[in-house]
Amino acid sequence: MFGYIASVVLATHTPYHWEMKCSDWVQRKYEIMVDDNLDFRAKQYLIGYLRTKVKGNCDQELAWKEK
């Protein structure tokens, strides 16, 4: 799963600014949260990084806690 997400980030990343929709971020956040191959810190980093790519308000944030 991490490989998939990393490849999506790298494939869509250019030296230019890029953004994602709030709904796309929520979907990616959920996928990251349920990925057992990532530790808690990696999940936090990826979710936080992708959140910086959402322009404007995104009030659909999901609550989650460390196991």
Secondary structure, DSSP 8 states (H G I E B T S, - for coil): -HHHHHHHHHHH--SS---B-HHHHHHHHHHHHT-TTS-HHHHHHHHHHHHTTB-S--TT-------
